[in-house]
Every structure is written in C-alpha cells, then in structure tokens.
Amino acid sequence: MAQTIDGTAIAAAVRADVAEGAAAFRAQHGRAPALRVVLVGDHPASQSYVRAKARAAGEAGIDAETLARPADLSQADLLALIAGLNADDAVDGILVQLPLADAVDEGAVIRAIDPAKDVDGFHPENVGRLVLGEPTLEPCTPAGIVEMLRRSGVETAGAHAVVLGRSNIVGKPMASLLLRRGIDATVTVCHSRTRDLAEITRQADVLIAAIGRAEFVTADMVRPGATVIDVGINRVEDATRERGYRLVGDVDFQAVSEVAGAITPVPGGVGPMTIAMLLQNTLEAARRRAR
C-alpha cells in the first residue's frame, strides 16, 4: 500500500516558515508583506478560493486585502485597478483571481501586472525566467509540488518524471521546474493526444497527473513503487453525499494506492501546497522589492 503524502501537513510547515519570515520582515521594515487579491464577480468557487487565500495570508502575518468588483467590470477599469496597485509602493503582491468573464482578455490582464508583484507567476517575463532557469516568482502549484517532493524525501535527481498535461498553469511550468539544476529530473510531457500513453506513464519514477479528467490514471498506468502526484480536482455525482457530489482527482486513488510507492490524496494533497506557495511568493516579492 502506498504511503500517503500529506499535503496539508507539509503546507502547514511551509506556512509556519512564511510566518517566521513575515515577522522578521515586519521587524526590519516596519510593515507586513502586502498582498492584494482582485476578485471580479460572484462566482462561488472563486469566492471560496479567495477566502481561503486571505485567511491563510492573515494567519501567516501577511497584510492581505480582497478588492471585490462587480461581474460587469470593464477590462479598461480592471487594467486601471491593476495599474494603481503596480504603482503602490505599499503593495508587494498582486493576484487576479481567474477565470474572468469571457469579454475580458485574461492574457492582457496577466501581462498588465508588474512582474515583480506577480505572485501567481503567470507573467510572460516570469515564465521566461523560469524556462531559462533564472530566479523568479514561480507558479504556485508546480512550485508546491516540487516543495512537496523535497520535503517528502522523494529523489528527483536522475529520476524519470512524467507530466500528464500541458497547461500553462501546471503542465508546462512543472516540466521547466523539474529540469532545473538541483532538481535534475529527466522529464517527459504527455497530453490527450499522446500515443501509447500508458506505456509512457509506466516508465515514470514520478508521475504528475494534471489532465483534468476524473480518475483518469488507473493502476495499470503506474509503475510499481512510483510516486504519484494528483493535481486534479473534479466533482463526480454521489447520491450518498449531502451535497450530491464528491471530489476526486485525476487518479483512481484506491486502485493506484495498491501499486504506487507514494501518492497524494484529493483533497488534502496539492491544493494546500498551492496556497502555501502563494504566501511564500508574497514574502519573496516583498524581500526582493525591499532590497
């Protein structure tokens, strides 16, 4: 039976480190690292995510404020809001909660954020630095996975890591991080059109599933003893639950647990790490700006 990698516990340790760093920053500079989260509209999932981020930031000693705006906020007004935050020396980190309305160009919004305050790590300048192996603000979910692997004692140097998914948020930056010096994995990126997919995933020492399909990765796709990181969060109908559904990942957890050496659960795996690394990025952004 696979060891369960407890993302909640590891994230708590990261958040404790951030709290210590934020306290030291406040003592040195007379203020806390400051994060501003822009929330447009009233989408329930986005509101829930933002509340969780703000609560975690406050607990870590970060000055977090949510700037809520109506769903019909124009792109011009949103860009003006971001420009004001860019110019505010008291703000260290800016996060615009995605997704935005179809009428808004998300790419233009991301590009408008000052790269030095881009705590999501999505700005093209930060993405370019990541690919080049230069210090930068790293996308939170991939960075959280690397931190999880490190703190769990998973050996990555020379390991074959297979990333299942090629999104700009997880798959592509995940591959770039795994290739970095000090991590030194050999990386294969697969996606929905990859031929002989199971044959490739069975070669993985570390398999990272971020394809967005409920329980897509089955036991026959996993090499015995492999480490399996499940990034997916999917709702599946479940009449036995009060809310009518349950959350599952991209991995068939029960079946794969019989084969893998280590595995992350959903929930309680990658999700808490994403928020922890957002806080780490905010602290790092504040330190860099102070220097």
C-alpha positions as CSV (number, residue, x, y, z in Angstrom):
1,M,0.0,0.0,0.0
2,A,1.4,3.4,-1.0
3,Q,2.5,6.0,1.5
4,T,0.0,8.9,1.5
5,I,1.8,12.2,1.1
6,D,0.0,14.7,3.5
7,G,-0.1,18.0,1.6
8,T,-2.0,19.6,4.5
9,A,0.8,18.9,7.0
10,I,3.6,19.9,4.6
11,A,1.7,23.1,3.7
12,A,1.4,23.9,7.4
13,A,5.2,23.6,7.8
14,V,5.7,26.0,4.8
15,R,3.2,28.4,6.2
16,A,5.0,28.4,9.5
17,D,8.2,29.2,7.8
18,V,6.5,32.1,5.9
19,A,5.0,33.4,9.2
20,E,8.5,33.5,10.7
21,G,9.9,35.3,7.6
22,A,7.0,37.7,7.6
23,A,7.6,38.6,11.3
24,A,11.2,39.2,10.6
25,F,10.3,41.4,7.6
26,R,7.9,43.4,9.7
27,A,10.5,43.9,12.4
28,Q,13.1,45.1,9.8
29,H,10.8,47.3,7.6
30,G,8.0,48.3,9.9
31,R,5.2,46.7,7.9
32,A,4.0,43.3,6.9
33,P,4.4,41.9,3.3
34,A,1.2,43.1,1.5
35,L,-0.9,41.0,-0.9
36,R,-3.9,42.4,-2.9
37,V,-6.3,39.9,-4.4
38,V,-8.7,41.2,-7.1
39,L,-12.0,39.3,-7.3
40,V,-14.3,40.1,-10.1
41,G,-17.9,38.8,-9.9
42,D,-19.6,36.5,-7.5
43,H,-18.6,33.0,-8.8
44,P,-18.9,30.7,-5.7
45,A,-15.8,28.7,-6.3
46,S,-13.7,31.9,-6.9
47,Q,-15.1,33.4,-3.7
48,S,-14.2,30.3,-1.8
49,Y,-10.7,30.2,-3.1
50,V,-10.2,33.9,-2.3
51,R,-11.5,33.5,1.2
52,A,-9.1,30.6,1.8
53,K,-6.1,32.6,0.4
54,A,-7.0,35.7,2.5
55,R,-7.4,33.6,5.7
56,A,-4.1,31.8,5.2
57,A,-2.3,35.0,4.5
58,G,-3.6,36.6,7.6
59,E,-2.6,33.6,9.7
60,A,0.9,33.9,8.3
61,G,1.2,37.6,9.2
62,I,0.7,38.9,5.6
63,D,-1.4,42.0,5.1
64,A,-4.0,40.6,2.7
65,E,-6.9,42.6,1.2
66,T,-9.5,41.4,-1.2
67,L,-10.6,44.0,-3.8
68,A,-14.1,42.8,-4.9
69,R,-15.5,44.2,-8.0
70,P,-18.8,43.5,-9.9
71,A,-19.0,41.0,-12.7
72,D,-19.7,43.7,-15.3
73,L,-16.4,45.5,-14.5
74,S,-14.9,46.5,-17.8
75,Q,-11.5,45.4,-19.0
76,A,-10.4,49.0,-19.0
77,D,-11.4,49.5,-15.4
78,L,-9.7,46.3,-14.4
79,L,-6.5,47.3,-16.1
80,A,-6.7,50.7,-14.3
81,L,-7.1,49.0,-11.0
82,I,-4.0,46.9,-11.7
83,A,-2.0,49.9,-12.7
84,G,-2.9,51.6,-9.4
85,L,-1.7,48.5,-7.5
86,N,1.5,48.4,-9.6
87,A,2.3,52.0,-8.6
88,D,1.5,51.5,-4.9
89,D,4.8,51.0,-3.1
90,A,2.9,49.5,-0.1
91,V,1.8,46.6,-2.2
92,D,4.2,43.6,-2.8
93,G,2.0,41.0,-4.4
94,I,-1.0,41.2,-6.8
95,L,-3.2,38.3,-7.7
96,V,-6.2,38.5,-10.0
97,Q,-8.5,35.5,-9.4
98,L,-9.2,33.5,-12.5
99,P,-11.3,32.8,-14.5
100,L,-12.5,36.2,-15.7
101,A,-15.5,36.9,-17.8
102,D,-15.4,35.9,-21.5
103,A,-15.4,39.5,-22.5
104,V,-12.1,40.2,-20.7
105,D,-8.7,39.3,-22.3
106,E,-7.1,37.3,-19.5
107,G,-3.7,37.4,-21.2
108,A,-3.8,41.2,-21.3
109,V,-4.7,41.3,-17.6
110,I,-1.8,39.0,-16.7
111,R,0.6,41.0,-18.8
112,A,-0.5,44.2,-17.1
113,I,0.7,43.0,-13.6
114,D,4.1,44.2,-12.6
115,P,6.3,41.0,-12.9
116,A,7.9,41.9,-9.6
117,K,4.4,41.7,-7.9
118,D,3.1,38.7,-10.0
119,V,2.7,36.2,-7.1
120,D,0.9,33.8,-9.4
121,G,4.0,33.5,-11.6
122,F,2.0,33.8,-14.8
123,H,3.5,36.9,-16.3
124,P,5.4,36.1,-19.6
125,E,8.6,37.6,-18.1
126,N,8.4,35.3,-15.1
127,V,7.6,32.4,-17.3
128,G,10.6,33.2,-19.5
129,R,12.9,33.3,-16.4
130,L,11.5,30.0,-15.3
131,V,12.3,28.4,-18.6
132,L,15.8,29.9,-18.5
133,G,16.4,28.6,-15.0
134,E,16.7,32.1,-13.6
135,P,15.4,33.2,-10.1
136,T,11.8,34.2,-10.5
137,L,8.4,34.1,-8.8
138,E,7.3,30.5,-9.7
139,P,3.8,29.4,-10.5
140,C,2.3,28.2,-7.2
141,T,1.0,24.8,-8.0
142,P,4.2,23.5,-9.7
143,A,6.4,25.1,-7.0
144,G,4.2,23.5,-4.3
145,I,4.7,20.1,-5.9
146,V,8.5,20.5,-6.0
147,E,8.4,21.6,-2.4
148,M,6.2,18.6,-1.5
149,L,8.6,16.2,-3.2
150,R,11.6,17.7,-1.5
151,R,10.1,17.6,2.0
152,S,8.8,14.1,1.5
153,G,12.3,12.9,0.6
154,V,11.5,11.9,-3.0
155,E,14.7,11.6,-5.0
156,T,14.4,13.6,-8.2
157,A,18.0,13.7,-9.4
158,G,18.1,11.5,-12.5
159,A,14.6,10.3,-12.0
160,H,12.2,10.0,-14.9
161,A,9.3,12.4,-14.2
162,V,6.2,12.1,-16.5
163,V,3.9,15.1,-16.5
164,L,0.4,14.3,-17.7
165,G,-1.0,17.6,-19.0
166,R,0.4,20.6,-20.9
167,S,-1.4,23.6,-19.5
168,N,0.3,27.0,-19.0
169,I,-0.7,26.9,-15.3
170,V,0.6,23.4,-14.3
171,G,2.0,21.2,-17.1
172,K,4.5,23.4,-18.9
173,P,5.9,25.2,-15.8
174,M,6.0,21.9,-14.0
175,A,8.3,20.5,-16.7
176,S,10.6,23.5,-16.5
177,L,10.9,23.3,-12.7
178,L,11.7,19.6,-12.8
179,L,14.5,20.3,-15.3
180,R,16.2,22.9,-13.1
181,R,19.6,22.3,-11.6
182,G,19.2,20.9,-8.1
183,I,16.1,19.0,-9.1
184,D,17.6,17.4,-12.2
185,A,14.8,15.1,-13.3
186,T,14.5,13.7,-16.8
187,V,11.1,14.9,-18.0
188,T,8.5,13.7,-20.4
189,V,5.4,15.7,-21.0
190,C,2.3,13.8,-22.2
191,H,-1.2,15.0,-23.1
192,S,-4.5,13.8,-24.5
193,R,-3.1,13.1,-28.0
194,T,0.0,11.2,-26.8
195,R,0.2,7.7,-28.4
196,D,0.7,4.7,-26.2
197,L,0.1,6.9,-23.1
198,A,0.0,4.1,-20.6
199,E,3.3,2.7,-21.8
200,I,4.9,6.0,-21.2
201,T,3.4,6.7,-17.8
202,R,4.5,3.2,-16.6
203,Q,8.1,4.4,-17.1
204,A,7.7,7.2,-14.6
205,D,9.5,7.3,-11.3
206,V,7.4,10.4,-10.5
207,L,4.0,10.7,-12.3
208,I,2.3,14.1,-12.1
209,A,-1.3,14.0,-13.2
210,A,-2.8,17.3,-14.3
211,I,-5.1,16.4,-17.2
212,G,-8.5,17.4,-15.7
213,R,-10.3,14.1,-16.1
214,A,-11.8,12.4,-13.1
215,E,-9.9,9.2,-12.1
216,F,-8.2,9.0,-15.5
217,V,-5.0,7.4,-14.2
218,T,-5.6,3.8,-13.4
219,A,-3.4,1.2,-11.7
220,D,-2.2,-0.3,-15.0
221,M,-0.7,3.1,-15.9
222,V,1.6,3.2,-12.9
223,R,5.0,1.6,-12.3
224,P,5.1,-0.3,-9.0
225,G,6.8,1.9,-6.4
226,A,6.3,5.1,-8.3
227,T,5.5,8.4,-6.7
228,V,2.1,9.7,-8.0
229,I,1.2,13.4,-7.6
230,D,-2.5,14.1,-8.3
231,V,-3.2,17.7,-9.3
232,G,-6.8,17.2,-10.4
233,I,-9.9,18.4,-8.6
234,N,-13.1,17.0,-10.2
235,R,-16.7,16.8,-9.0
236,V,-18.4,13.4,-9.5
237,E,-22.0,12.8,-8.7
238,D,-22.6,10.9,-5.4
239,A,-26.1,10.5,-4.1
240,T,-24.8,9.3,-0.8
241,R,-23.3,12.7,0.0
242,E,-25.4,15.5,1.4
243,R,-24.2,17.9,-1.3
244,G,-24.8,15.4,-4.1
245,Y,-21.2,15.0,-5.2
246,R,-17.7,14.2,-4.0
247,L,-14.3,15.5,-5.0
248,V,-11.8,13.2,-6.8
249,G,-8.5,13.7,-8.5
250,D,-7.2,12.7,-11.9
251,V,-6.0,9.5,-10.3
252,D,-8.0,6.4,-9.2
253,F,-6.7,6.8,-5.7
254,Q,-7.8,3.4,-4.2
255,A,-6.6,1.3,-7.1
256,V,-3.3,3.2,-7.7
257,S,-2.5,3.1,-4.0
258,E,-2.1,-0.6,-4.3
259,V,0.7,-0.1,-6.9
260,A,2.4,3.2,-6.1
261,G,5.1,3.8,-3.5
262,A,3.7,7.2,-2.6
263,I,0.6,9.1,-3.6
264,T,-1.1,12.4,-2.8
265,P,-4.8,12.4,-1.9
266,V,-7.6,14.7,-3.2
267,P,-8.5,16.7,-1.2
268,G,-5.5,17.3,1.1
269,G,-2.7,16.9,-1.3
270,V,-1.6,19.5,-3.8
271,G,-4.3,22.0,-3.0
272,P,-3.0,23.2,0.3
273,M,0.5,23.5,-1.2
274,T,-0.7,25.9,-3.8
275,I,-1.9,28.4,-1.2
276,A,1.3,27.9,0.9
277,M,3.5,28.8,-2.1
278,L,1.3,31.9,-2.8
279,L,2.3,33.1,0.6
280,Q,5.9,32.2,0.0
281,N,5.8,34.1,-3.2
282,T,4.3,37.2,-1.5
283,L,7.1,37.1,1.1
284,E,9.8,36.7,-1.5
285,A,8.3,39.5,-3.6
286,A,8.4,41.8,-0.6
287,R,12.0,40.8,0.2
288,R,13.1,41.5,-3.4
289,R,11.4,44.9,-3.5
290,A,12.9,45.8,-0.2
291,R,16.4,45.0,-1.5
